[in-house]
Amino acid sequence: MLRLGNTIRLTRREVERFTKITGMPPADVKTLDDLDEYIGKCKAHFWGVSEDTRFLHFLLDEERSRCLGAA
């Protein structure tokens, strides 16, 4: 993730990972709030209590952490 002030830009690889995890590309993500909103929408779309759903939510959280760690 590239960051300049409050503005962010996901790298091509990060976009590919989020898309691979969810099947939905993170379009129009320009701030951390946008990224959190995207992740929230994905979690709402893939809701439930199954092990697979919990794992998907875990992957989204890990990917967000990875993005922030790289910034």
Biopython code that builds the backbone (N, CA, C, O; Angstrom):
import numpy as np
from Bio.PDB.StructureBuilder import StructureBuilder

atoms = [
    (1, "MET", "N", (0.851, -1.158, 0.000)),
    (1, "MET", "CA", (0.000, 0.000, 0.000)),
    (1, "MET", "C", (0.898, 1.222, 0.000)),
    (1, "MET", "O", (1.855, 1.318, 0.769)),
    (2, "LEU", "N", (0.571, 2.136, -0.869)),
    (2, "LEU", "CA", (1.265, 3.411, -0.918)),
    (2, "LEU", "C", (0.416, 4.422, -0.162)),
    (2, "LEU", "O", (-0.807, 4.448, -0.297)),
    (3, "ARG", "N", (1.076, 5.253, 0.634)),
    (3, "ARG", "CA", (0.321, 6.180, 1.476)),
    (3, "ARG", "C", (0.926, 7.571, 1.394)),
    (3, "ARG", "O", (2.142, 7.747, 1.467)),
    (4, "LEU", "N", (0.041, 8.562, 1.239)),
    (4, "LEU", "CA", (0.441, 9.961, 1.236)),
    (4, "LEU", "C", (-0.610, 10.732, 2.029)),
    (4, "LEU", "O", (-1.693, 11.024, 1.522)),
    (5, "GLY", "N", (-0.280, 11.057, 3.275)),
    (5, "GLY", "CA", (-1.261, 11.708, 4.134)),
    (5, "GLY", "C", (-2.411, 10.761, 4.411)),
    (5, "GLY", "O", (-2.200, 9.638, 4.870)),
    (6, "ASN", "N", (-3.629, 11.210, 4.135)),
    (6, "ASN", "CA", (-4.820, 10.378, 4.338)),
    (6, "ASN", "C", (-5.152, 9.528, 3.128)),
    (6, "ASN", "O", (-6.036, 8.673, 3.195)),
    (7, "THR", "N", (-4.467, 9.747, 2.039)),
    (7, "THR", "CA", (-4.740, 9.034, 0.792)),
    (7, "THR", "C", (-3.888, 7.769, 0.711)),
    (7, "THR", "O", (-2.706, 7.776, 1.053)),
    (8, "ILE", "N", (-4.513, 6.686, 0.252)),
    (8, "ILE", "CA", (-3.780, 5.440, 0.045)),
    (8, "ILE", "C", (-4.005, 4.946, -1.371)),
    (8, "ILE", "O", (-4.948, 5.348, -2.053)),
    (9, "ARG", "N", (-3.122, 4.074, -1.787)),
    (9, "ARG", "CA", (-3.294, 3.385, -3.066)),
    (9, "ARG", "C", (-2.820, 1.963, -2.874)),
    (9, "ARG", "O", (-1.669, 1.725, -2.509)),
    (10, "LEU", "N", (-3.706, 1.024, -3.120)),
    (10, "LEU", "CA", (-3.340, -0.382, -3.014)),
    (10, "LEU", "C", (-2.469, -0.759, -4.202)),
    (10, "LEU", "O", (-2.701, -0.310, -5.325)),
    (11, "THR", "N", (-1.469, -1.585, -3.944)),
    (11, "THR", "CA", (-0.625, -2.054, -5.033)),
    (11, "THR", "C", (-1.399, -3.076, -5.858)),
    (11, "THR", "O", (-2.433, -3.586, -5.426)),
    (12, "ARG", "N", (-0.898, -3.360, -7.017)),
    (12, "ARG", "CA", (-1.554, -4.335, -7.898)),
    (12, "ARG", "C", (-1.667, -5.688, -7.189)),
    (12, "ARG", "O", (-2.694, -6.360, -7.278)),
    (13, "ARG", "N", (-0.625, -6.066, -6.503)),
    (13, "ARG", "CA", (-0.630, -7.360, -5.801)),
    (13, "ARG", "C", (-1.686, -7.382, -4.689)),
    (13, "ARG", "O", (-2.362, -8.394, -4.505)),
    (14, "GLU", "N", (-1.830, -6.295, -3.959)),
    (14, "GLU", "CA", (-2.843, -6.222, -2.900)),
    (14, "GLU", "C", (-4.250, -6.297, -3.485)),
    (14, "GLU", "O", (-5.122, -6.973, -2.940)),
    (15, "VAL", "N", (-4.464, -5.601, -4.593)),
    (15, "VAL", "CA", (-5.767, -5.669, -5.267)),
    (15, "VAL", "C", (-6.038, -7.109, -5.707)),
    (15, "VAL", "O", (-7.152, -7.607, -5.551)),
    (16, "GLU", "N", (-5.030, -7.770, -6.252)),
    (16, "GLU", "CA", (-5.189, -9.152, -6.687)),
    (16, "GLU", "C", (-5.524, -10.075, -5.514)),
    (16, "GLU", "O", (-6.368, -10.962, -5.639)),
    (17, "ARG", "N", (-4.855, -9.862, -4.369)),
    (17, "ARG", "CA", (-5.120, -10.709, -3.206)),
    (17, "ARG", "C", (-6.528, -10.515, -2.672)),
    (17, "ARG", "O", (-7.232, -11.490, -2.408)),
    (18, "PHE", "N", (-6.950, -9.246, -2.510)),
    (18, "PHE", "CA", (-8.316, -8.996, -2.033)),
    (18, "PHE", "C", (-9.340, -9.583, -2.999)),
    (18, "PHE", "O", (-10.348, -10.149, -2.577)),
    (19, "THR", "N", (-9.077, -9.447, -4.292)),
    (19, "THR", "CA", (-10.001, -9.979, -5.300)),
    (19, "THR", "C", (-10.028, -11.506, -5.257)),
    (19, "THR", "O", (-11.088, -12.114, -5.401)),
    (20, "LYS", "N", (-8.873, -12.120, -5.061)),
    (20, "LYS", "CA", (-8.817, -13.580, -4.978)),
    (20, "LYS", "C", (-9.554, -14.085, -3.738)),
    (20, "LYS", "O", (-10.229, -15.113, -3.793)),
    (21, "ILE", "N", (-9.429, -13.371, -2.632)),
    (21, "ILE", "CA", (-10.085, -13.784, -1.391)),
    (21, "ILE", "C", (-11.605, -13.664, -1.506)),
    (21, "ILE", "O", (-12.334, -14.562, -1.085)),
    (22, "THR", "N", (-12.085, -12.546, -2.080)),
    (22, "THR", "CA", (-13.521, -12.244, -2.049)),
    (22, "THR", "C", (-14.237, -12.401, -3.382)),
    (22, "THR", "O", (-15.453, -12.587, -3.410)),
    (23, "GLY", "N", (-13.500, -12.330, -4.485)),
    (23, "GLY", "CA", (-14.136, -12.326, -5.790)),
    (23, "GLY", "C", (-14.651, -10.943, -6.172)),
    (23, "GLY", "O", (-15.264, -10.772, -7.225)),
    (24, "MET", "N", (-14.398, -9.952, -5.307)),
    (24, "MET", "CA", (-14.847, -8.576, -5.549)),
    (24, "MET", "C", (-13.631, -7.647, -5.483)),
    (24, "MET", "O", (-12.975, -7.567, -4.444)),
    (25, "PRO", "N", (-13.325, -6.953, -6.564)),
    (25, "PRO", "CA", (-12.166, -6.056, -6.520)),
    (25, "PRO", "C", (-12.423, -4.845, -5.626)),
    (25, "PRO", "O", (-13.546, -4.344, -5.566)),
    (26, "PRO", "N", (-11.398, -4.378, -4.937)),
    (26, "PRO", "CA", (-11.545, -3.201, -4.072)),
    (26, "PRO", "C", (-11.512, -1.913, -4.897)),
    (26, "PRO", "O", (-10.496, -1.219, -4.939)),
    (27, "ALA", "N", (-12.614, -1.610, -5.539)),
    (27, "ALA", "CA", (-12.698, -0.427, -6.401)),
    (27, "ALA", "C", (-12.911, 0.824, -5.556)),
    (27, "ALA", "O", (-13.571, 0.775, -4.518)),
    (28, "ASP", "N", (-12.361, 1.923, -5.997)),
    (28, "ASP", "CA", (-12.534, 3.235, -5.360)),
    (28, "ASP", "C", (-12.054, 3.270, -3.918)),
    (28, "ASP", "O", (-12.618, 4.000, -3.104)),
    (29, "VAL", "N", (-11.030, 2.500, -3.584)),
    (29, "VAL", "CA", (-10.443, 2.560, -2.247)),
    (29, "VAL", "C", (-9.333, 3.596, -2.285)),
    (29, "VAL", "O", (-8.277, 3.379, -2.879)),
    (30, "LYS", "N", (-9.593, 4.735, -1.635)),
    (30, "LYS", "CA", (-8.628, 5.837, -1.661)),
    (30, "LYS", "C", (-8.188, 6.300, -0.281)),
    (30, "LYS", "O", (-7.271, 7.112, -0.160)),
    (31, "THR", "N", (-8.844, 5.781, 0.771)),
    (31, "THR", "CA", (-8.472, 6.103, 2.147)),
    (31, "THR", "C", (-8.582, 4.828, 2.981)),
    (31, "THR", "O", (-9.149, 3.831, 2.535)),
    (32, "LEU", "N", (-8.034, 4.871, 4.198)),
    (32, "LEU", "CA", (-8.175, 3.728, 5.089)),
    (32, "LEU", "C", (-9.640, 3.485, 5.434)),
    (32, "LEU", "O", (-10.064, 2.341, 5.597)),
    (33, "ASP", "N", (-10.407, 4.558, 5.544)),
    (33, "ASP", "CA", (-11.846, 4.398, 5.788)),
    (33, "ASP", "C", (-12.516, 3.661, 4.634)),
    (33, "ASP", "O", (-13.390, 2.824, 4.856)),
    (34, "ASP", "N", (-12.108, 3.968, 3.397)),
    (34, "ASP", "CA", (-12.642, 3.262, 2.224)),
    (34, "ASP", "C", (-12.281, 1.775, 2.291)),
    (34, "ASP", "O", (-13.104, 0.911, 1.988)),
    (35, "LEU", "N", (-11.040, 1.493, 2.692)),
    (35, "LEU", "CA", (-10.601, 0.100, 2.801)),
    (35, "LEU", "C", (-11.412, -0.626, 3.861)),
    (35, "LEU", "O", (-11.850, -1.756, 3.645)),
    (36, "ASP", "N", (-11.615, 0.016, 5.004)),
    (36, "ASP", "CA", (-12.416, -0.595, 6.066)),
    (36, "ASP", "C", (-13.866, -0.798, 5.622)),
    (36, "ASP", "O", (-14.493, -1.797, 5.974)),
    (37, "GLU", "N", (-14.386, 0.142, 4.856)),
    (37, "GLU", "CA", (-15.756, 0.006, 4.338)),
    (37, "GLU", "C", (-15.840, -1.172, 3.364)),
    (37, "GLU", "O", (-16.788, -1.957, 3.414)),
    (38, "TYR", "N", (-14.855, -1.292, 2.486)),
    (38, "TYR", "CA", (-14.805, -2.410, 1.543)),
    (38, "TYR", "C", (-14.772, -3.739, 2.304)),
    (38, "TYR", "O", (-15.521, -4.661, 1.981)),
    (39, "ILE", "N", (-13.906, -3.831, 3.310)),
    (39, "ILE", "CA", (-13.790, -5.062, 4.093)),
    (39, "ILE", "C", (-15.093, -5.349, 4.822)),
    (39, "ILE", "O", (-15.527, -6.499, 4.889)),
    (40, "GLY", "N", (-15.721, -4.314, 5.370)),
    (40, "GLY", "CA", (-17.005, -4.488, 6.046)),
    (40, "GLY", "C", (-18.085, -5.001, 5.105)),
    (40, "GLY", "O", (-18.874, -5.870, 5.477)),
    (41, "LYS", "N", (-18.122, -4.468, 3.890)),
    (41, "LYS", "CA", (-19.104, -4.931, 2.902)),
    (41, "LYS", "C", (-18.856, -6.388, 2.522)),
    (41, "LYS", "O", (-19.795, -7.166, 2.358)),
    (42, "CYS", "N", (-17.581, -6.746, 2.384)),
    (42, "CYS", "CA", (-17.254, -8.132, 2.055)),
    (42, "CYS", "C", (-17.677, -9.068, 3.183)),
    (42, "CYS", "O", (-18.243, -10.132, 2.933)),
    (43, "LYS", "N", (-17.401, -8.669, 4.430)),
    (43, "LYS", "CA", (-17.796, -9.498, 5.570)),
    (43, "LYS", "C", (-19.311, -9.608, 5.660)),
    (43, "LYS", "O", (-19.833, -10.665, 6.013)),
    (44, "ALA", "N", (-20.025, -8.532, 5.347)),
    (44, "ALA", "CA", (-21.487, -8.575, 5.374)),
    (44, "ALA", "C", (-22.020, -9.481, 4.268)),
    (44, "ALA", "O", (-23.011, -10.188, 4.453)),
    (45, "HIS", "N", (-21.347, -9.450, 3.110)),
    (45, "HIS", "CA", (-21.759, -10.293, 1.984)),
    (45, "HIS", "C", (-21.543, -11.772, 2.317)),
    (45, "HIS", "O", (-22.389, -12.619, 2.031)),
    (46, "PHE", "N", (-20.394, -12.057, 2.924)),
    (46, "PHE", "CA", (-20.053, -13.428, 3.312)),
    (46, "PHE", "C", (-20.265, -13.562, 4.818)),
    (46, "PHE", "O", (-19.298, -13.642, 5.576)),
    (47, "TRP", "N", (-21.499, -13.588, 5.245)),
    (47, "TRP", "CA", (-21.821, -13.651, 6.667)),
    (47, "TRP", "C", (-22.097, -15.085, 7.078)),
    (47, "TRP", "O", (-22.325, -15.948, 6.230)),
    (48, "GLY", "N", (-22.076, -15.329, 8.337)),
    (48, "GLY", "CA", (-22.387, -16.648, 8.867)),
    (48, "GLY", "C", (-21.440, -17.027, 9.980)),
    (48, "GLY", "O", (-20.582, -16.242, 10.384)),
    (49, "VAL", "N", (-21.608, -18.238, 10.469)),
    (49, "VAL", "CA", (-20.782, -18.710, 11.578)),
    (49, "VAL", "C", (-20.002, -19.975, 11.216)),
    (49, "VAL", "O", (-19.385, -20.603, 12.076)),
    (50, "SER", "N", (-20.039, -20.334, 9.951)),
    (50, "SER", "CA", (-19.326, -21.546, 9.544)),
    (50, "SER", "C", (-17.820, -21.316, 9.638)),
    (50, "SER", "O", (-17.345, -20.181, 9.682)),
    (51, "GLU", "N", (-17.099, -22.403, 9.665)),
    (51, "GLU", "CA", (-15.639, -22.328, 9.724)),
    (51, "GLU", "C", (-15.081, -21.615, 8.493)),
    (51, "GLU", "O", (-14.130, -20.841, 8.597)),
    (52, "ASP", "N", (-15.672, -21.878, 7.333)),
    (52, "ASP", "CA", (-15.226, -21.226, 6.102)),
    (52, "ASP", "C", (-15.423, -19.714, 6.165)),
    (52, "ASP", "O", (-14.553, -18.956, 5.736)),
    (53, "THR", "N", (-16.555, -19.276, 6.694)),
    (53, "THR", "CA", (-16.831, -17.846, 6.801)),
    (53, "THR", "C", (-15.869, -17.190, 7.779)),
    (53, "THR", "O", (-15.336, -16.115, 7.508)),
    (54, "ARG", "N", (-15.652, -17.831, 8.902)),
    (54, "ARG", "CA", (-14.702, -17.278, 9.882)),
    (54, "ARG", "C", (-13.313, -17.188, 9.285)),
    (54, "ARG", "O", (-12.588, -16.225, 9.539)),
    (55, "PHE", "N", (-12.932, -18.181, 8.491)),
    (55, "PHE", "CA", (-11.616, -18.163, 7.857)),
    (55, "PHE", "C", (-11.518, -17.032, 6.835)),
    (55, "PHE", "O", (-10.490, -16.359, 6.753)),
    (56, "LEU", "N", (-12.568, -16.822, 6.065)),
    (56, "LEU", "CA", (-12.575, -15.733, 5.088)),
    (56, "LEU", "C", (-12.441, -14.385, 5.798)),
    (56, "LEU", "O", (-11.685, -13.526, 5.344)),
    (57, "HIS", "N", (-13.153, -14.190, 6.891)),
    (57, "HIS", "CA", (-13.054, -12.951, 7.664)),
    (57, "HIS", "C", (-11.634, -12.790, 8.217)),
    (57, "HIS", "O", (-11.085, -11.688, 8.226)),
    (58, "PHE", "N", (-11.053, -13.888, 8.672)),
    (58, "PHE", "CA", (-9.679, -13.873, 9.151)),
    (58, "PHE", "C", (-8.726, -13.445, 8.035)),
    (58, "PHE", "O", (-7.840, -12.619, 8.256)),
    (59, "LEU", "N", (-8.906, -14.006, 6.836)),
    (59, "LEU", "CA", (-8.043, -13.637, 5.708)),
    (59, "LEU", "C", (-8.154, -12.150, 5.379)),
    (59, "LEU", "O", (-7.147, -11.502, 5.094)),
    (60, "LEU", "N", (-9.360, -11.611, 5.417)),
    (60, "LEU", "CA", (-9.546, -10.178, 5.163)),
    (60, "LEU", "C", (-8.819, -9.336, 6.210)),
    (60, "LEU", "O", (-8.164, -8.348, 5.875)),
    (61, "ASP", "N", (-8.936, -9.727, 7.465)),
    (61, "ASP", "CA", (-8.249, -8.992, 8.530)),
    (61, "ASP", "C", (-6.731, -9.089, 8.390)),
    (61, "ASP", "O", (-6.017, -8.108, 8.599)),
    (62, "GLU", "N", (-6.254, -10.264, 8.038)),
    (62, "GLU", "CA", (-4.816, -10.450, 7.843)),
    (62, "GLU", "C", (-4.294, -9.614, 6.673)),
    (62, "GLU", "O", (-3.220, -9.017, 6.755)),
    (63, "GLU", "N", (-5.054, -9.579, 5.604)),
    (63, "GLU", "CA", (-4.643, -8.798, 4.431)),
    (63, "GLU", "C", (-4.605, -7.321, 4.766)),
    (63, "GLU", "O", (-3.704, -6.609, 4.324)),
    (64, "ARG", "N", (-5.574, -6.848, 5.543)),
    (64, "ARG", "CA", (-5.575, -5.434, 5.971)),
    (64, "ARG", "C", (-4.335, -5.162, 6.817)),
    (64, "ARG", "O", (-3.662, -4.149, 6.627)),
    (65, "SER", "N", (-4.034, -6.052, 7.739)),
    (65, "SER", "CA", (-2.843, -5.891, 8.581)),
    (65, "SER", "C", (-1.578, -5.888, 7.745)),
    (65, "SER", "O", (-0.655, -5.114, 8.003)),
    (66, "ARG", "N", (-1.537, -6.750, 6.748)),
    (66, "ARG", "CA", (-0.377, -6.806, 5.856)),
    (66, "ARG", "C", (-0.209, -5.487, 5.114)),
    (66, "ARG", "O", (0.908, -4.991, 4.961)),
    (67, "CYS", "N", (-1.302, -4.929, 4.660)),
    (67, "CYS", "CA", (-1.247, -3.636, 3.963)),
    (67, "CYS", "C", (-0.704, -2.549, 4.887)),
    (67, "CYS", "O", (0.149, -1.758, 4.485)),
    (68, "LEU", "N", (-1.190, -2.510, 6.107)),
    (68, "LEU", "CA", (-0.746, -1.482, 7.056)),
    (68, "LEU", "C", (0.703, -1.692, 7.480)),
    (68, "LEU", "O", (1.430, -0.729, 7.725)),
    (69, "GLY", "N", (1.118, -2.944, 7.565)),
    (69, "GLY", "CA", (2.498, -3.235, 7.939)),
    (69, "GLY", "C", (3.476, -2.829, 6.864)),
    (69, "GLY", "O", (4.624, -2.497, 7.158)),
    (70, "ALA", "N", (3.036, -2.850, 5.631)),
    (70, "ALA", "CA", (3.896, -2.484, 4.509)),
    (70, "ALA", "C", (3.967, -0.976, 4.325)),
    (70, "ALA", "O", (4.855, -0.471, 3.637)),
    (71, "ALA", "N", (3.021, -0.246, 4.947)),
    (71, "ALA", "CA", (2.980, 1.218, 4.761)),
    (71, "ALA", "C", (4.035, 1.908, 5.589)),
    (71, "ALA", "O", (4.143, 3.133, 5.554)),
]
sb = StructureBuilder()
sb.init_structure("model")
sb.init_model(0)
sb.init_chain("A")
sb.init_seg("    ")
for serial, (resi, resn, name, xyz) in enumerate(atoms, 1):
    if name == "N":
        sb.init_residue(resn, " ", resi, " ")
    sb.init_atom(name, np.array(xyz, "f"), 0.0, 1.0, " ", f" {name:<3s}", serial, name[0])
structure = sb.get_structure()
